[in-house]
Amino acid sequence: MAVIGLAAGLVPEAAANPLVPTPTDAVAMVAAVVGLVLALVALVSVLRDAALSGRGTLAWAVFILVVPYVGAVTWFVTMRCGATARAARGTDASR
């Protein structure tokens, strides 16, 4: 690994090159892609749910868009709990 001299001292060449992503950048990119996919899947799920009213759909969509990770996970948890409750009652609104 080549080392270049800077005013602050010796720095590895990769750290001096802004085009080379650091491991932190890679983790941030993966987290961003996971969040985007999670939010898109949650939005599609919200829009396809027939049990929600128009305002409910709008509220969930805004919540998922504003807080993607928390909103999507909350949607999937509440959707699963709702499906479990409907199955226990013997009714299924998703048919």
Secondary structure, 3 states (H helix, E strand, C coil): CCEEEECCEEEEHHHHCCCCCCHHHHHHHHHHHHHHHHHHHHHHHHHHCCCCCHHHHHHHHHHHHHCHHHHHHHHHHHHHHHHHHHHHHCCCCCC
